[in-house]
Amino acid sequence: MVEIVIFSTLNGLVTGLLLFMLASGLTLIFSMMGILNFAHASFYMLGAYFAYSVSLFLGFWPGLIVAPLLVGVLGALVERYGLRYVHKSGHVAELVFTFGLAFFIEELVQFAWGKETKNYQQPEILDFPLFTLFGQNFPAYKGFMIFISIAIFIGLYQVITRTRIGLIIQAAISHPNAVSSLGHNVPLIFMGAFGVGTALAGVAGVIAGPVLTTFPGMALVLGSIVFVIVVVGGLGSLTGALIASLLIGLLQSYAIALEFAVNDLLALFDISFDADHFLNDLWTLSLPQIAPVLPYLLLVLILIFRPTGLLGKRET
Amino acid sequence: MYFIKKTSYQQDIDHFKHNGQRFWYGLLLLTILLTPTTLSDFYLGELSFVFIYAIVGIGLMLLVGYTGLVSLGHAAFLAIGAYTHAVMLAAGLPFLASILIATSFTALVGGIVGIPALRMTGIYLAVATLAFAIIVEQIITHWESVTGGFRGMAVADAEIFGVSFVDATSYYYLCLVILIACILLALNLLRSPSGRAMIAIRDSEISAQSMGINLLRTKSIAFAISAGFTGVAGALFSHRIGYLAPDSFTLLTSIQLLLMVVVGGLGSLQGVIYGAIFIGMLPQAIAVMKDTLPAVIGQLPGLEPGIFGLVLVLFLIYEPLGIHGRWQKIRRYFEEFPLYRKATYKRQRSYLRTERVR
């Protein structure tokens, strides 16, 4: 039992922090700037593929620097020549636009790199067990992921709350007109922030690529879950996003580890159903089976009981 | 420009503004009625798909375009309608009773989903309906004794009072009749107090509330009606595809539906029809293009969603008002021929806008 708890916690932590890496960029774009970007996971995929290509020639580490930069520039261009015009026509248009973009990027990726899974490997220098518990190794690469993710959190938090640039960004988001009349180039600030957000998605892609396999469907797998994280965490809150991603990571890893069904829960209260009752299939679902839905159930509960999210201050 | 002199109230609330409209819509109806005599079964099938999409579109337009609530979960309502209908038919109910039950059940679910929607606006609502769609999809996948799970379930043939609607022509007419009924229903709804209340909520919640409109009730009704339309369409859809499986109702379907109303033009029923034609015909157009393109490009995997995405992106950048908006601009250009000003549509209110640009 202790073994299960420790390993589920560790796995949950790793998944959660990986999700946070992805969600941190979206926090900047979606929850602070208020731009719905459904293509965020596509930028993450682009990051992984760029890094893979770079790693073929130069190795893993240059890819960690080059790929996010490329993705960031691409993101900034998308903002400058696309989203900026679409934003005027509202949420729905933005959503549909970024969805179209997500499809288009997926198609481009298949065009450029093909449909099959890429053999993108973690660097050899990190290919050793960090420590061994109950006879199972904890790979050093996962430790590296945890480190990077926490570094991103601290760095981004400091930049947003402590530096001049961060303050200008915060001001530009809530009062664009006032900030622009103080002489700051607001559209440029937005373009920059969007670029940084997508670059962070790129970083997540570079790091997650070797672990979660690099294939054209990787964006779809995480596309909607990052939205759940940002909304559960609360719009405009980086700490909220961190807590939410850890929560969802732990929730999923525990759900996979524990074999419970609704039946077992009801049996505790002496309620039982016939095996041929028409709802029987739903009662006998086990936790691992419903693990993919759990984040969405969490989202629904949060929206009903605390519409602003865990740490959110404002609505919409 | 043509000005109409209105002499009675009846004329003011008439669906057709003048005889010219009566003539053109009549001609359109005649063309549609005569279409089966000239087209092959395959294209008739595609046209019935367009009609079904248009019915969903009307429902979604009432919600997104007229009440201002965004839904990313309409594939779920479509699925609920389709599965309820299929299950009822399998239980031995006649077609008409089954489609009524499917519609009312979907509307009921829609109304219940709409209640928490009162507390959510904009982005939150979009994400919440997305979650709803994913949960419904999972339930359908796992509830094997009723829905068949991944194996899917066969749908019984449509039959009303002994008349079978299996072949393409009769099914085309069935969809057409239901579509026209839905259009009339929507048109009448939009000039009734409930419809006016929805539009008022879209334009400003605060002023609507201060005029005495019950927000919870109206939003919930809007969701229920929208889901109801989608439920009818779901029932028709189930016959059209013949075999239901969870992968017909994914997030992609929801987006396609939303895309339909956006591309058609938010806030107009004509837009729905344009959007449905666009969505229904685009795969065919791409398929035709594929054959003419060189093999290197034509045989690419996933070409369809890619082009789909590209068309969408270009549309939203260059014509955010949709096909209907573009058509109005073209008309206006000729109506006011030498005097047309581009700025006419610049200052038009755009609904559902975010905070950033005020």
Chai-1 contact restraints between the chains, C-beta under 6 A:
chainA,res_idxA,chainB,res_idxB,connection_type,confidence,min_distance_angstrom,max_distance_angstrom,comment,restraint_id
A,G34,B,T354,contact,1.0,0.0,6.0,A-B,restraint_1
A,G34,B,E355,contact,1.0,0.0,6.0,A-B,restraint_2
A,G34,B,R356,contact,1.0,0.0,6.0,A-B,restraint_3
A,G82,B,I317,contact,1.0,0.0,6.0,A-B,restraint_4
A,Y85,B,I317,contact,1.0,0.0,6.0,A-B,restraint_5
A,V86,B,L316,contact,1.0,0.0,6.0,A-B,restraint_6
A,K88,B,V357,contact,1.0,0.0,6.0,A-B,restraint_7
A,S89,B,P320,contact,1.0,0.0,6.0,A-B,restraint_8
A,S89,B,S350,contact,1.0,0.0,6.0,A-B,restraint_9
A,G90,B,S350,contact,1.0,0.0,6.0,A-B,restraint_10
A,G90,B,L352,contact,1.0,0.0,6.0,A-B,restraint_11
A,G90,B,R353,contact,1.0,0.0,6.0,A-B,restraint_12
A,H91,B,G122,contact,1.0,0.0,6.0,A-B,restraint_13
A,H91,B,L352,contact,1.0,0.0,6.0,A-B,restraint_14
A,H91,B,T354,contact,1.0,0.0,6.0,A-B,restraint_15
A,V92,B,V70,contact,1.0,0.0,6.0,A-B,restraint_16
A,V92,B,V262,contact,1.0,0.0,6.0,A-B,restraint_17
A,V92,B,L352,contact,1.0,0.0,6.0,A-B,restraint_18
A,A93,B,L316,contact,1.0,0.0,6.0,A-B,restraint_19
A,A93,B,P320,contact,1.0,0.0,6.0,A-B,restraint_20
A,V96,B,L259,contact,1.0,0.0,6.0,A-B,restraint_21
A,V96,B,V262,contact,1.0,0.0,6.0,A-B,restraint_22
A,F97,B,V313,contact,1.0,0.0,6.0,A-B,restraint_23
A,F97,B,L316,contact,1.0,0.0,6.0,A-B,restraint_24
A,F99,B,I255,contact,1.0,0.0,6.0,A-B,restraint_25
A,G100,B,G309,contact,1.0,0.0,6.0,A-B,restraint_26
A,G100,B,L312,contact,1.0,0.0,6.0,A-B,restraint_27
A,G100,B,V313,contact,1.0,0.0,6.0,A-B,restraint_28
A,L101,B,V313,contact,1.0,0.0,6.0,A-B,restraint_29
A,F103,B,P305,contact,1.0,0.0,6.0,A-B,restraint_30
A,F103,B,F308,contact,1.0,0.0,6.0,A-B,restraint_31
A,F103,B,G309,contact,1.0,0.0,6.0,A-B,restraint_32
A,F104,B,G306,contact,1.0,0.0,6.0,A-B,restraint_33
A,F104,B,G309,contact,1.0,0.0,6.0,A-B,restraint_34
A,F104,B,L310,contact,1.0,0.0,6.0,A-B,restraint_35
A,E107,B,G302,contact,1.0,0.0,6.0,A-B,restraint_36
A,E107,B,G306,contact,1.0,0.0,6.0,A-B,restraint_37
A,Q110,B,P301,contact,1.0,0.0,6.0,A-B,restraint_38
A,Q110,B,G302,contact,1.0,0.0,6.0,A-B,restraint_39
A,K115,B,P301,contact,1.0,0.0,6.0,A-B,restraint_40
A,F227,B,V127,contact,1.0,0.0,6.0,A-B,restraint_41
A,V231,B,V127,contact,1.0,0.0,6.0,A-B,restraint_42
A,D281,B,W143,contact,1.0,0.0,6.0,A-B,restraint_43
A,D281,B,E144,contact,1.0,0.0,6.0,A-B,restraint_44
A,D281,B,S145,contact,1.0,0.0,6.0,A-B,restraint_45
A,L282,B,W143,contact,1.0,0.0,6.0,A-B,restraint_46
A,L285,B,H142,contact,1.0,0.0,6.0,A-B,restraint_47
A,V293,B,I135,contact,1.0,0.0,6.0,A-B,restraint_48
A,V293,B,Q138,contact,1.0,0.0,6.0,A-B,restraint_49
A,Y296,B,A131,contact,1.0,0.0,6.0,A-B,restraint_50
A,Y296,B,I134,contact,1.0,0.0,6.0,A-B,restraint_51
A,Y296,B,I135,contact,1.0,0.0,6.0,A-B,restraint_52
A,L299,B,A131,contact,1.0,0.0,6.0,A-B,restraint_53
A,V300,B,A131,contact,1.0,0.0,6.0,A-B,restraint_54
A,L303,B,A128,contact,1.0,0.0,6.0,A-B,restraint_55
A,I304,B,P116,contact,1.0,0.0,6.0,A-B,restraint_56
A,P307,B,R119,contact,1.0,0.0,6.0,A-B,restraint_57
A,T316,B,T121,contact,1.0,0.0,6.0,A-B,restraint_58
A,T316,B,G122,contact,1.0,0.0,6.0,A-B,restraint_59
A,T316,B,I123,contact,1.0,0.0,6.0,A-B,restraint_60
